[in-house]
Amino acid sequence: MSDLITDAMMEATDYEYRLGNAADGEGNAIKGKAHSGMVQSGKYLVQRHQKLLSTLLELSNKRKLEINLIGHSLGAGAAVISAMEWNSKQFAHANDDGDGSKMDDVKVSAHVIGFGCPALLSQQLSLMTQDYVTTVIADADVIPRMSGATLVNFLLDLWKFDYRDQAERDVEQALREVQNRFSTSLPPQSSSKNKLAFSIDDDDIETVMGYVKQGLDKVMASGDDSESKNKRTEDRGREEVAKMEPVLFPPGTCIHFYRDGSGISGTYAPCTFFNEIDVARTMMDDHLISSGYRKIFLNMMRDFKKDDHFSFESNGGSKK
């Protein structure tokens, strides 16, 4: 829920990513947009761990530290911004940590693996991070697809959606299923005393569907007074200009794991593939670790190993 609240703030702020040494004024600046909350979190991580990294670099006798960051959801977003800050060397100028020591020699090469990272960067910035950021997205996970623009577009699509055809189809399919179940349970004898007391024929289905259509028409017509009609006409006119172009996308190289009907498949996907909310029953569960990412990876590994009993090693369990 906290992830949804943070994403719902949906504020994109200006963000600059530098290639080269910002301290010397060298390199090219790539300007774009980034999720404002994640920018603050990522910069906080850099500031908080700067002294530690300086100490580690000094103890290692190396010229540069190599670090790997792994995060889920908001943690993945903060990790990506931190990596961008370190890799762009925007911090590579003399910093006084308060006790007189300087940390102008800290050089860090950061790589990130993020699971369910929020829509974080504008397209160009996302492309610039492909070499060191990998974003894993589980099927219909809503968080990587959720931004101000996609949420507005989703609400507009929902508002104009005419559900009558789908509702009639669902009711008729349910009736046909009931009809089929009763017909297959009839005994082979044709005498009336052996027939079930309750059965459904095609005429019954047509009758029920007539009532369903009348009910749906009444529901749809309940707000069709002249005033509401005029309001909806005005709203629909505004709708054409209200559609928004998404600005923020998942960062880096995106790997999309999805249910293909018989198992789990995976593919590389451009960040712009996640430019709209995928409405599905699993859109919330897919974002969670237990019901989303762990379950998808577990099913994938069971298919790969052809072992329905495969399980990941965990505390109190055994590796199979």
C-alpha positions as CSV (number, residue, x, y, z in Angstrom):
1,M,0.0,0.0,0.0
2,S,2.8,2.4,0.8
3,D,4.2,1.8,-2.8
4,L,0.8,2.8,-4.2
5,I,0.7,5.9,-2.1
6,T,4.2,7.0,-3.1
7,D,3.4,6.3,-6.8
8,A,0.1,8.1,-6.5
9,M,2.1,11.3,-5.7
10,M,3.1,10.9,-9.4
11,E,5.3,14.0,-9.5
12,A,8.0,14.0,-12.1
13,T,10.9,16.3,-11.4
14,D,13.8,17.5,-13.6
15,Y,16.8,15.2,-13.4
16,E,20.3,15.5,-14.9
17,Y,22.6,12.5,-15.5
18,R,26.2,13.3,-16.4
19,L,28.5,11.2,-18.5
20,G,32.0,12.1,-17.4
21,N,33.4,14.0,-14.4
22,A,31.1,16.7,-13.2
23,A,33.8,18.1,-10.9
24,D,35.9,19.0,-13.9
25,G,33.0,20.3,-15.9
26,E,33.6,17.5,-18.4
27,G,31.2,15.2,-20.0
28,N,27.7,15.4,-21.4
29,A,24.6,16.2,-19.4
30,I,21.5,14.1,-20.2
31,K,18.4,15.9,-19.0
32,G,15.1,14.3,-18.4
33,K,12.5,13.5,-15.8
34,A,12.5,11.3,-12.7
35,H,10.2,10.3,-10.0
36,S,10.6,13.0,-7.4
37,G,10.2,10.8,-4.3
38,M,12.8,8.2,-5.6
39,V,15.3,11.0,-6.5
40,Q,15.2,12.2,-2.8
41,S,15.5,8.6,-1.6
42,G,18.4,7.8,-3.9
43,K,20.4,10.9,-3.1
44,Y,19.8,10.2,0.6
45,L,21.4,6.8,0.2
46,V,24.4,8.3,-1.5
47,Q,24.9,10.8,1.2
48,R,24.4,8.3,4.0
49,H,26.9,5.8,2.8
50,Q,29.5,8.1,1.3
51,K,31.8,8.0,4.3
52,L,31.5,4.2,4.5
53,L,32.4,3.8,0.8
54,S,35.3,6.1,1.3
55,T,36.6,4.0,4.1
56,L,36.2,0.8,2.2
57,L,38.0,2.2,-0.8
58,E,40.9,3.3,1.3
59,L,41.1,-0.1,3.0
60,S,40.9,-2.0,-0.3
61,N,43.8,-0.1,-1.9
62,K,41.7,0.0,-5.1
63,R,41.1,3.0,-7.4
64,K,37.3,2.2,-7.6
65,L,34.7,0.2,-5.8
66,E,32.4,-2.2,-7.6
67,I,29.0,-2.6,-5.8
68,N,25.8,-4.4,-6.7
69,L,22.5,-3.1,-5.4
70,I,19.3,-5.3,-5.3
71,G,15.9,-3.9,-4.4
72,H,12.2,-4.5,-4.7
73,S,9.6,-1.8,-5.5
74,L,10.5,1.5,-3.9
75,G,13.8,0.0,-2.8
76,A,14.6,-0.8,-6.4
77,G,13.8,2.8,-7.4
78,A,16.0,4.3,-4.7
79,A,18.8,1.9,-5.7
80,V,18.7,3.0,-9.4
81,I,18.9,6.7,-8.5
82,S,21.8,5.9,-6.1
83,A,23.6,4.1,-8.9
84,M,23.0,6.9,-11.3
85,E,24.5,9.4,-8.8
86,W,27.6,7.3,-8.2
87,N,28.1,6.3,-11.9
88,S,27.7,9.9,-13.1
89,K,30.3,11.1,-10.6
90,Q,28.1,14.0,-9.6
91,F,29.4,13.5,-6.1
92,A,33.0,13.5,-7.2
93,H,34.0,16.8,-5.7
94,A,35.5,17.7,-2.3
95,N,32.9,16.9,0.4
96,D,33.5,17.8,4.0
97,D,31.9,15.2,6.2
98,G,32.0,17.5,9.2
99,D,35.1,16.2,10.9
100,G,37.6,17.9,8.6
101,S,38.2,14.9,6.3
102,K,37.6,15.1,2.6
103,M,36.0,12.5,0.4
104,D,36.9,13.7,-3.1
105,D,38.5,10.4,-4.1
106,V,35.6,8.1,-3.9
107,K,34.8,6.4,-7.2
108,V,32.1,3.8,-7.4
109,S,30.8,1.6,-10.2
110,A,27.3,0.5,-9.3
111,H,25.0,-2.1,-10.9
112,V,21.4,-2.7,-10.0
113,I,18.9,-5.5,-10.2
114,G,15.5,-4.3,-9.4
115,F,12.2,-6.2,-9.0
116,G,9.0,-4.4,-9.6
117,C,10.7,-1.0,-9.9
118,P,8.3,1.9,-10.2
119,A,7.9,4.0,-13.3
120,L,11.0,6.0,-12.6
121,L,12.7,7.7,-15.5
122,S,11.9,9.4,-18.8
123,Q,12.7,7.3,-21.8
124,Q,16.1,8.7,-22.7
125,L,17.4,8.5,-19.1
126,S,16.1,4.9,-18.9
127,L,18.0,4.0,-22.0
128,M,21.2,5.5,-20.6
129,T,21.0,3.1,-17.6
130,Q,20.7,-0.1,-19.7
131,D,24.4,-1.1,-19.1
132,Y,24.1,-1.3,-15.4
133,V,20.4,-1.5,-14.5
134,T,18.2,-4.6,-14.9
135,T,14.5,-4.3,-14.1
136,V,12.5,-7.5,-13.6
137,I,8.8,-7.2,-14.0
138,A,6.3,-9.9,-13.1
139,D,3.4,-10.3,-15.6
140,A,0.7,-7.6,-14.8
141,D,2.6,-5.9,-11.9
142,V,0.9,-2.5,-11.7
143,I,3.7,-0.5,-10.0
144,P,6.2,-0.4,-13.0
145,R,3.2,0.8,-15.1
146,M,1.8,3.3,-12.7
147,S,2.4,7.1,-13.2
148,G,0.3,10.2,-13.3
149,A,-0.3,9.8,-17.0
150,T,-1.1,6.1,-17.0
151,L,-3.5,6.5,-14.1
152,V,-5.4,9.3,-15.8
153,N,-5.6,7.3,-19.0
154,F,-6.8,4.2,-17.1
155,L,-9.6,6.2,-15.4
156,L,-10.7,7.7,-18.8
157,D,-10.8,4.3,-20.4
158,L,-12.7,2.9,-17.4
159,W,-15.2,5.8,-17.6
160,K,-16.0,5.3,-21.3
161,F,-16.0,1.5,-21.2
162,D,-19.3,-0.1,-22.2
163,Y,-19.6,-3.3,-20.3
164,R,-22.9,-4.5,-21.6
165,D,-21.7,-6.9,-24.2
166,Q,-19.2,-8.5,-21.9
167,A,-21.8,-8.8,-19.1
168,E,-24.3,-10.5,-21.5
169,R,-21.6,-12.8,-22.7
170,D,-20.6,-13.8,-19.2
171,V,-24.2,-14.6,-18.2
172,E,-24.9,-16.6,-21.3
173,Q,-21.7,-18.6,-20.9
174,A,-22.7,-19.4,-17.2
175,L,-26.1,-20.5,-18.3
176,R,-24.6,-22.7,-21.1
177,E,-22.3,-24.3,-18.6
178,V,-25.2,-25.1,-16.2
179,Q,-27.1,-26.4,-19.2
180,N,-24.2,-28.7,-20.2
181,R,-23.7,-30.0,-16.7
182,F,-27.4,-31.0,-16.3
183,S,-27.6,-32.5,-19.7
184,T,-24.5,-34.7,-19.1
185,S,-25.9,-35.8,-15.8
186,L,-29.2,-37.1,-17.3
187,P,-29.6,-40.9,-17.1
188,P,-29.7,-42.8,-20.4
189,Q,-33.4,-43.7,-20.0
190,S,-35.7,-41.3,-21.8
191,S,-38.8,-41.8,-19.6
192,S,-40.0,-38.7,-17.9
193,K,-39.8,-40.3,-14.4
194,N,-36.0,-40.7,-14.9
195,K,-35.4,-37.1,-15.9
196,L,-34.1,-34.5,-13.6
197,A,-36.7,-32.2,-12.1
198,F,-34.7,-29.2,-13.1
199,S,-33.3,-28.7,-16.6
200,I,-32.4,-25.8,-18.9
201,D,-33.2,-25.7,-22.6
202,D,-32.4,-23.1,-25.3
203,D,-35.7,-21.4,-24.9
204,D,-35.1,-20.9,-21.2
205,I,-31.7,-19.4,-21.9
206,E,-33.2,-17.0,-24.4
207,T,-35.9,-16.0,-21.8
208,V,-33.3,-15.3,-19.1
209,M,-31.1,-13.4,-21.5
210,G,-34.1,-11.2,-22.4
211,Y,-34.5,-10.2,-18.7
212,V,-30.7,-9.6,-18.4
213,K,-30.7,-7.2,-21.4
214,Q,-33.7,-5.4,-20.1
215,G,-32.0,-5.0,-16.7
216,L,-28.8,-3.7,-18.2
217,D,-30.7,-1.2,-20.4
218,K,-32.5,0.1,-17.3
219,V,-29.2,0.5,-15.4
220,M,-27.6,2.3,-18.4
221,A,-30.7,4.5,-18.9
222,S,-31.1,5.4,-15.2
223,G,-28.8,8.4,-15.6
224,D,-29.9,9.3,-19.1
225,D,-31.9,12.5,-18.3
226,S,-31.2,15.5,-20.4
227,E,-28.9,17.1,-17.9
228,S,-26.6,14.1,-17.4
229,K,-26.6,13.5,-21.2
230,N,-25.4,17.0,-21.8
231,K,-22.7,16.6,-19.1
232,R,-21.5,13.3,-20.5
233,T,-21.3,14.9,-24.0
234,E,-19.2,17.7,-22.7
235,D,-17.0,15.3,-20.7
236,R,-16.5,13.2,-23.8
237,G,-15.5,16.2,-25.7
238,R,-12.9,17.0,-23.1
239,E,-11.7,13.4,-23.0
240,E,-10.0,13.6,-26.4
241,V,-7.6,16.3,-25.1
242,A,-7.4,14.8,-21.6
243,K,-5.4,11.7,-22.7
244,M,-1.9,12.1,-21.4
245,E,1.4,10.9,-22.8
246,P,3.4,8.8,-20.3
247,V,6.6,10.4,-19.1
248,L,8.1,7.9,-16.7
249,F,9.0,4.3,-17.4
250,P,10.8,1.5,-15.7
251,P,14.6,2.0,-15.8
252,G,17.4,0.1,-17.7
253,T,17.1,-3.3,-19.4
254,C,13.6,-4.6,-18.7
255,I,12.9,-8.4,-18.5
256,H,9.2,-9.3,-18.5
257,F,8.1,-12.6,-17.1
258,Y,4.5,-13.5,-18.0
259,R,2.0,-16.3,-17.9
260,D,1.7,-17.7,-21.4
261,G,-1.3,-20.0,-20.7
262,S,0.7,-23.2,-20.0
263,G,3.6,-21.9,-18.0
264,I,5.9,-18.9,-17.5
265,S,7.7,-17.2,-20.4
266,G,10.2,-14.4,-20.3
267,T,11.4,-11.8,-22.8
268,Y,13.4,-8.5,-23.0
269,A,11.0,-5.6,-23.5
270,P,11.6,-1.9,-24.1
271,C,10.7,0.3,-21.2
272,T,8.0,2.0,-23.3
273,F,6.2,-1.4,-23.4
274,F,4.9,-0.6,-19.9
275,N,3.2,2.6,-20.9
276,E,-0.3,1.6,-19.7
277,I,-1.9,-0.1,-16.7
278,D,-2.6,-3.8,-17.5
279,V,-5.9,-4.5,-15.9
280,A,-5.9,-8.0,-14.5
281,R,-7.0,-9.9,-11.4
282,T,-3.3,-10.4,-10.5
283,M,-2.1,-6.8,-11.0
284,M,-1.7,-6.3,-7.3
285,D,-0.5,-9.8,-6.3
286,D,2.1,-9.8,-9.1
287,H,3.9,-6.9,-7.4
288,L,4.3,-8.7,-4.1
289,I,7.2,-11.0,-3.3
290,S,5.3,-14.1,-2.0
291,S,2.3,-14.1,-4.5
292,G,4.2,-12.5,-7.4
293,Y,7.9,-12.7,-8.0
294,R,8.6,-15.8,-5.8
295,K,5.7,-17.7,-7.3
296,I,6.6,-16.9,-10.9
297,F,10.3,-17.8,-10.4
298,L,9.3,-21.0,-8.6
299,N,7.0,-22.1,-11.4
300,M,9.6,-21.2,-14.0
301,M,12.3,-23.3,-12.2
302,R,9.9,-26.2,-11.8
303,D,9.3,-26.1,-15.6
304,F,13.0,-25.7,-16.3
305,K,14.0,-28.6,-14.1
306,K,10.9,-30.7,-14.9
307,D,10.4,-31.2,-11.2
308,D,7.1,-30.3,-9.7
309,H,8.6,-30.6,-6.2
310,F,11.5,-28.2,-6.7
311,S,11.7,-25.5,-4.0
312,F,14.1,-22.7,-3.2
313,E,16.4,-23.1,-0.2
314,S,15.0,-21.4,2.8
315,N,15.4,-21.3,6.6
316,G,14.2,-24.6,8.0
317,G,14.0,-26.2,4.5
318,S,16.2,-28.2,2.3
319,K,17.4,-27.4,-1.2
320,K,16.0,-29.7,-3.8
